[in-house]
Amino acid sequence: AFLAKCRDGRVRMVKVSISDLAGGGDPVLTLDTNANSEGATWDQEWDRCVPGNVQDSTPCFILYRLDDKDAGEFYLWVLISWSPDNSPTRQKMLYASTKATLKKQFGES
């Protein structure tokens, strides 16, 4: 539901994580954090939004909104799939196999 609200241009960055699978169920994508745009351009807001939201050994997905729009007037987004080499193998595999699900849920822009 939150991803649908991101299309209006107010949200600049969304960090998505996979919830704890201690119960052995299917992976669940969860909103970890987000940052609203402060009115600056995407490249001016990058340092405020992205580096502080990645951790050295924890995979995550970050959706980052650019200022350009596609032919349908939807903002273009960059999907960053952060999977550090020193994170546990199981986590890296989980994130790799879940990337397509996230892209499908977010939409084509």
C-alpha positions, 0 to 999 in steps of 0.5 A: 500500500505504501509503494502506491503512495510513493508515485506522487513525488513526495517520497524520495527514497524507500528502504525495503527489507525482508522480515525475519523468517524464523517461522520458515514461511515465505519471505515478506517484504517490509518497509524499513524506512523512507525519506521525503523529498526536501525539494532539491534535485535527486543528485543533491538529495542522494547523500542524505538518503542513500549512504546512511541507509545501507549497512556493511553486512546487511542486504536491503533494497532501496528504491530511489526516485529520480526527477525525470518522468516516463511517457505516462508521467510517472516518476522514474525510480532506481532499484538498488539491490544492496547485498554485501559480500560479507553478509550471510549466504542465506540472506544474499540468496533470499534477496536475489530470489525476492528482487523480482517480487519487489519489482512486480509489486512496485510497478514498471516505472 
